[in-house]
Amino acid sequence: MLARQTLVRAATRASAAAAAPQQARNMATLREIELRLKSVRNIEKITKSMKMIASTKLAKAQRAMNAGKEYGLANSEVFEHVTDTTGGTKLFIVVSSDKGLCGGIHSSVSKATRRALANSPESPLEHDKSVDPASPLVVIGDKSKQQLLRAAGDNLRLTFNQIGRDIPTFADAAAVADLIIRSGVKYDSVVLIYNKFVSAISYAPAAIQVKGEEALKASDAFKTYENEDDATKDLAEFSLANAIFAALTEGHACEQSARRNAMDSASKNATDMIASLQMQYNRGRQAAITNELVDIITGASAL
């Protein structure tokens, strides 16, 4: 009888010793899941806050975009009477920004620029396939600058940052145009590549072309009037600033729209992950409790 009790106690201790590492592993796994749940919940709070902020900024950006489009319409009326020449040196201005977390808004204009320089069939310059691959390049925004440095680093002439941190103003566009003209870069026309606002959930890369001073002078419509050289020069500079301002405001609206959509998708993904982790945690906790009950019942039965 004594020997039998001794064997039972030894078996109970052995089973308890074997169960202890398993329980420790379960507790460690549950702790890891709990920490991950906490981390994902914090991320969800951040993405929801960023979505709300982007939604507020989008409304302001759309109002600024509508005002900026008026400048673009004025430009198109000016260049309606200018002879359309596809030749000459083109200066490419890529309109982007310095901030991330907004989907593919920056890679969109970078890809469009590379296609234009390569005279690709998918180039935004649909009617002009005579672009020199060594055309000078000006980039507004650090994100697109980093992407284009690898593909067209030798083409870069000027880069700008800290523009468009808030809603772009005409003063920003005028400063960019003034620095481009003062830099001494030679060009016959300017091509602005930017993101066109299609709707609140979509955008597309687009290009607008601005003729230079020589094209204005050569136009028959402008020769009709006896304009001084300074007037034509000022008109060309003002038209460039107008086009940059219109592209900046529309690109800013696309950025805010893309950021809101990106944060919305991130919030939904975080919610799905929280539900999955919570179910995994509940199952693990239930399994650990079941194992403990089994050990208690087994020990009580043995005694």
C-alpha positions in Angstrom: 0.0 0.0 0.0 2.8 2.4 0.9 4.7 1.5 -2.3 1.6 2.2 -4.3 1.1 5.7 -2.7 4.7 6.5 -3.3 4.4 5.6 -7.0 1.2 7.7 -7.4 2.9 10.7 -5.8 6.0 10.3 -8.0 3.7 10.2 -11.1 1.8 13.3 -10.0 5.1 15.2 -9.5 6.3 14.1 -12.9 3.1 15.2 -14.6 3.3 18.6 -12.8 6.9 19.0 -13.8 6.0 18.2 -17.5 3.1 20.6 -17.4 5.0 23.5 -15.9 7.1 24.3 -19.0 4.0 24.0 -21.2 2.1 26.5 -18.9 5.1 28.8 -19.0 5.2 28.7 -22.8 1.4 29.4 -22.9 1.9 32.4 -20.6 4.7 33.7 -22.6 2.7 33.4 -25.8 -0.3 35.1 -24.2 1.9 37.9 -23.0 3.3 38.5 -26.5 -0.2 38.6 -28.0 -1.3 41.0 -25.3 1.6 43.4 -26.0 0.9 43.2 -29.7 -2.7 43.9 -29.2 -1.8 47.0 -27.2 0.6 48.2 -29.9 -2.0 47.7 -32.7 -4.6 49.5 -30.7 -2.3 52.5 -30.3 -1.6 52.4 -34.1 -5.3 52.4 -34.8 -5.8 55.5 -32.6 -3.0 57.3 -34.5 -4.3 56.4 -38.0 -7.9 57.5 -37.0 -6.6 60.8 -35.8 -4.5 61.3 -38.9 -7.6 60.5 -41.0 -9.6 63.1 -39.2 -6.9 65.7 -39.7 -6.5 64.9 -43.4 -10.3 65.1 -43.9 -10.3 68.6 -42.4 -7.3 69.7 -44.5 -8.8 68.2 -47.7 -11.8 70.5 -47.5 -9.5 73.6 -47.3 -7.2 72.2 -50.0 -10.2 71.7 -52.4 -11.2 75.3 -51.9 -7.6 76.5 -52.6 -7.5 74.1 -55.7 -10.7 75.7 -57.1 -9.1 79.1 -56.7 -5.8 77.9 -58.2 -7.6 76.5 -61.3 -8.7 80.0 -62.2 -5.0 80.8 -62.7 -4.6 77.8 -64.9 -7.6 78.8 -67.1 -6.1 82.3 -67.5 -2.8 80.6 -68.7 -4.6 78.5 -71.2 -6.3 81.5 -72.7 -3.0 83.3 -73.0 -1.4 80.4 -74.9 -4.3 79.7 -77.2 -2.9 82.2 -79.6 0.7 81.0 -79.3 2.1 78.8 -82.1 2.3 75.2 -80.9 5.9 74.0 -81.5 6.9 70.6 -80.3 10.7 71.1 -80.7 13.1 73.0 -78.6 14.5 72.4 -75.1 12.0 71.5 -72.4 12.4 72.2 -68.7 10.5 69.6 -66.6 9.1 70.8 -63.3 8.0 67.9 -61.1 5.5 69.0 -58.4 5.5 66.8 -55.3 5.9 67.4 -51.5 8.1 66.4 -48.6 5.7 64.3 -46.6 4.9 60.6 -46.8 2.1 58.3 -45.6 0.0 59.2 -48.6 0.1 56.2 -50.8 1.7 56.4 -54.3 1.2 60.1 -54.7 5.0 60.8 -55.1 5.8 57.7 -57.2 3.0 58.6 -59.6 4.7 61.8 -60.8 8.1 60.2 -60.7 7.0 57.4 -63.0 5.3 59.9 -65.3 8.6 62.0 -65.5 10.7 58.9 -66.4 8.2 58.0 -69.1 8.3 61.5 -70.5 12.1 61.5 -70.6 12.1 58.1 -72.3 9.5 59.1 -74.9 7.3 56.2 -73.7 3.9 55.6 -75.3 2.5 56.1 -71.8 4.1 59.5 -71.4 1.8 62.3 -70.2 3.0 64.3 -73.2 0.7 62.5 -75.6 1.3 64.8 -78.7 5.0 65.3 -78.2 7.5 62.4 -78.5 10.6 64.5 -79.3 11.8 64.9 -75.7 15.5 64.9 -75.1 16.4 62.3 -72.4 18.9 64.9 -71.1 16.3 67.6 -70.6 16.9 69.8 -67.4 14.8 68.8 -64.4 13.5 70.8 -61.4 11.9 69.0 -58.6 9.6 70.4 -55.9 9.5 68.1 -52.9 12.0 65.8 -51.3 10.1 62.6 -51.9 10.2 62.7 -55.7 13.7 64.1 -55.5 14.9 60.9 -53.8 13.1 58.7 -56.4 14.4 60.7 -59.4 18.0 60.9 -58.2 18.5 57.3 -59.1 17.0 57.4 -62.6 17.8 61.0 -63.7 20.3 62.4 -61.3 22.3 64.1 -64.0 19.3 66.0 -65.2 18.6 67.7 -61.9 19.2 71.5 -61.9 17.2 72.8 -58.9 15.3 71.2 -56.0 12.9 72.8 -53.6 11.6 71.7 -50.2 9.4 73.1 -47.4 6.9 74.2 -50.1 3.3 73.1 -49.6 3.6 72.2 -45.9 0.4 74.1 -45.6 -1.9 75.3 -48.4 0.4 76.6 -51.2 0.2 80.3 -52.0 0.9 82.3 -55.1 4.0 83.8 -53.3 5.4 80.2 -53.1 4.9 79.7 -56.8 6.3 83.2 -57.7 9.4 82.4 -55.6 9.9 79.1 -57.4 9.5 80.8 -60.8 11.9 83.6 -59.9 14.6 81.2 -58.8 14.2 79.1 -61.9 14.6 82.2 -64.1 17.6 83.5 -62.1 19.3 80.1 -62.2 20.1 80.6 -65.9 18.7 77.3 -67.1 18.1 77.5 -70.8 14.7 76.3 -72.1 12.2 77.0 -74.8 9.1 75.7 -72.9 8.3 74.4 -69.5 6.5 71.1 -68.8 4.9 70.8 -65.3 4.2 67.2 -64.2 1.8 67.0 -61.3 -1.1 65.0 -59.9 -4.5 65.9 -61.3 -7.5 65.7 -58.9 -10.0 63.4 -60.4 -12.2 62.8 -57.3 -11.9 62.4 -53.6 -10.7 58.8 -54.0 -8.6 59.0 -57.2 -6.0 61.0 -59.0 -3.9 60.7 -62.1 -0.5 62.2 -63.3 -0.9 65.0 -65.8 1.3 67.5 -67.6 0.7 71.1 -68.7 3.0 73.0 -71.0 4.0 76.6 -70.7 5.7 78.4 -73.6 8.7 80.5 -73.0 9.5 84.1 -73.8 10.8 83.4 -77.4 7.6 81.5 -78.3 5.5 84.5 -77.2 7.6 86.9 -79.3 7.4 84.6 -82.3 3.6 84.3 -82.1 1.6 86.2 -84.8 -1.0 87.2 -82.3 1.5 88.9 -80.1 3.2 90.6 -83.1 0.0 92.4 -83.8 0.5 94.5 -80.7 3.6 96.6 -80.2 4.8 95.1 -76.9 8.1 96.0 -75.4 10.6 93.2 -74.6 10.2 93.7 -70.9 6.4 93.2 -71.2 6.8 89.9 -73.0 9.4 88.8 -70.5 7.2 89.7 -67.5 4.2 87.9 -69.1 6.3 84.7 -69.6 7.4 84.8 -66.0 3.9 85.6 -64.7 2.5 82.8 -66.8 5.0 80.3 -65.4 4.2 81.4 -61.8 0.5 80.9 -62.6 1.0 77.4 -63.9 3.2 76.4 -60.9 0.5 77.8 -58.5 -2.3 75.8 -60.2 -0.2 72.6 -60.1 0.8 73.2 -56.5 -2.7 73.6 -55.3 -4.1 70.6 -57.2 -1.2 68.4 -56.1 -1.8 69.5 -52.5 -5.5 68.5 -52.8 -4.5 65.1 -54.2 -2.0 64.6 -51.4 -4.5 65.2 -48.7 -7.1 63.0 -50.4 -4.5 60.2 -50.8 -3.4 60.6 -47.1 -7.0 60.4 -45.9 -7.6 57.2 -48.0 -4.4 55.7 -46.8 -5.2 56.3 -43.1 -8.7 55.0 -43.6 -7.3 51.7 -45.1 -4.7 51.5 -42.3 -7.4 52.0 -39.6 -9.5 49.2 -41.2 -6.5 46.9 -41.4 -5.7 47.6 -37.7 -9.3 46.8 -36.7 -9.2 43.5 -38.5 -5.9 42.7 -36.9 -7.2 43.5 -33.5 -10.2 41.2 -34.0 -7.8 38.4 -35.1 -5.4 38.9 -32.2 -8.2 39.1 -29.7 -9.6 35.8 -30.9 -6.2 34.2 -30.8 -5.7 35.6 -27.2 -9.1 34.3 -26.0 -8.3 30.8 -27.5 -4.9 30.7 -25.9 -6.3 31.9 -22.5 -9.1 29.3 -22.7 -6.6 26.6 -23.5 -4.3 27.6 -20.6 -7.3 27.5 -18.2 -8.4 24.1 -19.5 -4.9 22.7 -19.0 -4.8 23.9 -15.4 -8.2 22.4 -14.7 -7.1 19.1 -16.2 -4.0 19.1 -14.0 -6.1 19.9 -10.8 -8.6 17.1 -11.6 -5.8 14.7 -12.4 -4.0 15.5 -9.2 -7.2 15.2 -7.1 -8.0 11.9 -8.7 -4.6 10.5 -8.0 -4.7 11.5 -4.4 
